[in-house]
Amino acid sequence: MPRTAFIVSGRTAITAEMLAHSLITQFEDVTIRRIVLPYIDTPEKAEQAVAQIRAQALTDQCRPLVFSTFINAHLRQLFDIPEALMMDFFESFIGPLEQELQRPSGHTAGKVHGIANFEEYKNRIDAVNFTTAHDDGGMAKNLQDADVILVGVSRSGKTPTCLYLALQYGIKAANYPFTPEDFAQHALPKPLLPFRHKLFGITIEPERLAQIRFSRKPDSHYCKLETCQDEVAQAETLMLAENIPYLNTTRLSIEELSTTIMLKAGLKRRCY
């Protein structure tokens, strides 16, 4: 039977949504519809949300799940109703932490996803600006400021990985596509030569690459399986010859790929 999960917070609900997702994914055989209710920061809003949860319980004929991250104890208590299963992440962990650290918490909402630390926020914005400016080989002469440069064939997953590295970790990530002209020279493109130590390779199975390219340019030489097989093989040969570490993106999520790159490239995050 499908179930409903409410994700409720006094701020953005990003933390509650992330933690709830981690728990929900452990139950693959249960269909769970998610309803996100951010900025529930007054008793009036809380009462409206509670009414919505109660109405959903009647519709579903079973208790909704409620995941929350309330700092305000009074707002949290309003959701402690028999018609729902209430799970508040802060209530579960703040108390034990206060006891262990022998001091009260700040009970301040929005510390994670607000601009509480301007330097970290600036690092994130600078990284995103750098990454978007250095996408697909753009501004190649300014690569000295890059923390990492992803290389690989076109549509292998370089751009979304770079953007995730910038947004999630504050990493200045550039990317440079290998082209048939590069393969003809059997050497790294000249703009990359001074930054060999910053290079990290991305590869992909040719069959998956052909599918991705077909959705962009159907029925073109660019998306033919033979073209994809040839380019992937030559890119991997070049990366092996140049001793560039690389990962296959076919069965890795962006999160897994980015975390592995951070680890293998020895990068340190600049924002949380």
C-alpha positions in Angstrom: 0.0 0.0 0.0 1.4 3.4 -0.9 2.4 5.6 2.1 2.8 9.4 2.4 5.8 11.0 4.0 5.8 14.7 5.1 9.1 16.4 5.3 8.7 19.5 7.5 11.0 22.2 8.7 11.2 25.7 10.1 13.7 26.5 7.3 14.5 25.1 3.9 13.8 21.4 4.7 16.9 20.5 2.8 18.5 18.7 5.7 15.3 16.9 6.6 14.7 15.9 3.0 18.2 14.5 2.7 18.0 12.4 5.9 14.5 11.2 5.1 15.6 10.1 1.6 18.4 8.1 3.2 16.0 6.3 5.4 13.2 5.8 2.8 15.5 4.3 0.2 16.1 1.4 2.6 12.5 0.2 1.9 12.5 -0.5 -1.8 9.3 -2.5 -1.8 7.3 0.4 -0.3 5.9 3.2 -2.5 6.2 6.5 -0.6 4.9 9.8 -1.8 6.8 12.7 -0.4 5.3 16.1 0.5 7.8 18.8 1.5 6.7 21.6 3.8 9.5 24.2 4.3 9.4 27.4 6.4 6.9 26.1 8.9 8.0 28.8 11.4 4.9 29.9 13.2 2.2 28.1 15.2 -0.4 29.1 12.5 1.6 27.5 9.8 2.3 24.4 12.0 -1.4 24.0 12.7 -2.2 24.2 8.9 0.4 21.6 8.3 -0.9 19.3 11.0 -4.4 19.6 9.5 -3.0 18.6 6.1 -1.3 15.6 7.7 -4.5 14.5 9.5 -6.5 14.8 6.3 -3.9 12.7 4.5 -4.2 10.0 7.2 -7.9 9.8 6.5 -7.3 9.6 2.7 -4.6 6.9 3.0 -6.3 5.0 5.8 -2.9 4.7 7.5 -0.5 7.0 9.4 1.7 9.3 7.3 5.4 9.5 8.2 6.6 12.9 9.4 10.3 13.7 9.2 11.3 17.1 10.7 14.2 19.2 11.8 12.6 21.6 14.2 14.7 23.8 16.5 11.6 25.3 18.2 10.4 22.7 20.7 6.8 24.2 20.8 6.5 23.8 17.0 7.9 20.3 17.2 5.3 19.3 19.8 2.4 20.4 17.6 3.3 17.6 15.2 3.3 14.9 17.9 -0.2 13.6 17.0 -1.5 10.0 17.1 -2.5 10.2 13.4 1.2 10.2 12.3 4.6 8.8 13.0 6.7 11.7 14.0 10.5 11.5 13.7 12.5 14.7 14.4 16.2 14.4 13.7 17.3 17.3 16.0 15.3 16.0 18.9 17.0 12.6 18.5 20.5 13.9 18.5 20.8 17.3 20.1 20.0 16.1 23.6 22.7 13.3 23.7 25.2 15.8 22.1 24.4 18.4 24.8 25.0 15.8 27.5 28.2 14.6 26.0 29.6 18.1 25.3 28.2 19.4 28.6 26.8 22.5 27.1 23.6 23.6 25.5 23.3 23.9 21.7 22.6 27.3 20.0 19.1 26.2 19.0 19.6 28.4 15.9 17.6 27.6 12.7 19.2 27.8 9.3 22.8 27.2 10.3 23.5 24.6 7.6 21.9 26.1 4.5 22.0 29.8 5.4 24.9 32.2 5.0 26.2 31.6 8.5 29.8 31.5 7.3 30.4 34.1 4.6 33.8 32.7 3.6 32.4 29.3 2.9 29.5 30.8 1.0 31.9 32.9 -1.1 34.0 29.8 -1.8 30.9 28.1 -3.1 29.9 31.0 -5.4 33.5 31.5 -6.7 33.7 27.8 -7.5 30.4 27.8 -9.4 31.4 30.9 -11.4 34.8 29.3 -12.2 33.3 26.0 -13.2 30.6 27.5 -15.5 33.2 29.7 -17.2 35.6 26.7 -17.7 33.0 24.3 -19.0 33.9 22.3 -22.2 37.3 23.8 -22.6 36.2 27.4 -22.1 38.8 29.9 -21.0 41.6 27.3 -21.2 44.3 29.8 -20.6 43.1 30.4 -17.0 43.3 26.8 -15.9 46.0 27.6 -13.3 43.3 28.4 -10.8 41.5 25.0 -11.2 41.6 22.5 -8.3 40.9 19.7 -10.8 40.4 19.4 -14.5 38.2 16.6 -15.8 39.0 15.2 -19.2 37.2 12.7 -21.4 35.1 12.4 -24.5 32.0 14.6 -25.1 28.9 13.7 -23.1 30.7 11.4 -20.7 29.5 13.2 -17.6 32.1 15.9 -17.0 29.9 18.9 -16.8 27.4 17.7 -14.2 30.2 16.3 -12.1 32.1 19.6 -12.2 29.0 21.5 -11.1 28.4 19.1 -8.2 32.0 19.4 -7.1 31.6 23.2 -7.1 28.2 23.3 -5.4 28.8 20.6 -2.8 32.4 21.0 -2.0 33.4 24.5 -3.2 35.9 22.9 -5.7 37.0 24.9 -8.8 36.5 22.2 -11.4 37.2 22.7 -15.1 36.6 20.2 -17.8 38.2 19.7 -21.2 36.7 17.4 -23.9 39.0 15.1 -25.9 38.3 15.5 -29.7 39.2 13.4 -32.7 41.9 16.0 -33.5 43.5 15.3 -30.1 43.5 11.6 -30.8 45.1 12.1 -34.1 48.1 13.8 -32.3 48.3 10.9 -29.8 49.1 13.5 -27.1 47.5 15.8 -24.6 46.1 19.1 -26.0 48.6 21.9 -25.5 46.5 23.9 -23.0 46.5 20.9 -20.7 50.3 20.2 -20.7 51.2 22.6 -17.8 48.5 21.2 -15.6 49.0 17.5 -16.0 49.0 17.1 -12.2 45.5 18.4 -12.0 44.0 16.1 -14.6 41.4 13.4 -13.8 39.8 11.3 -16.4 36.1 10.4 -17.0 35.1 7.5 -19.2 31.9 5.7 -20.0 30.7 2.5 -21.7 30.2 3.2 -25.5 26.7 1.8 -25.5 25.6 4.2 -22.8 27.4 7.1 -24.5 25.6 6.3 -27.8 22.3 6.6 -26.0 23.2 9.9 -24.4 24.4 11.4 -27.7 21.4 10.1 -29.6 19.1 12.1 -27.3 21.1 15.2 -28.3 21.9 14.6 -31.9 19.8 11.7 -33.2 20.9 9.8 -36.4 24.2 11.6 -36.5 27.8 10.3 -36.9 28.4 11.7 -33.4 26.0 9.2 -31.8 26.8 6.1 -33.8 28.0 3.2 -31.6 31.1 2.7 -33.8 32.0 6.4 -33.2 31.5 6.1 -29.5 33.5 2.8 -29.3 36.4 4.4 -31.2 36.5 7.6 -29.1 36.2 5.9 -25.7 39.0 3.4 -26.7 41.3 6.2 -27.8 40.5 8.4 -24.8 41.3 5.5 -22.4 44.5 4.7 -24.3 45.6 8.3 -24.1 44.8 8.6 -20.4 46.7 5.4 -19.7 49.7 6.6 -21.7 49.7 9.9 -19.9 49.2 8.2 -16.5 46.0 10.1 -15.8 43.7 8.4 -13.3 40.2 7.9 -14.5 36.8 6.5 -13.5 33.9 4.9 -15.4 30.7 6.9 -15.0 28.3 4.3 -16.4 27.2 2.9 -13.1 28.2 5.7 -10.7 25.9 8.4 -9.5 27.2 12.0 -9.6 27.5 11.8 -5.8 29.6 8.6 -5.9 31.7 9.9 -8.7 32.4 13.3 -7.1 33.2 11.7 -3.7 35.7 9.3 -5.3 37.4 12.1 -7.3 37.7 14.1 -4.1 39.4 11.1 -2.4 41.6 10.0 -5.2 42.7 13.5 -6.2 43.4 14.5 -2.6 41.0 17.5 -2.7 39.8 19.2 0.4 36.3 20.6 0.6 35.9 24.4 1.1 32.2 24.5 2.1 29.6 22.4 3.8 
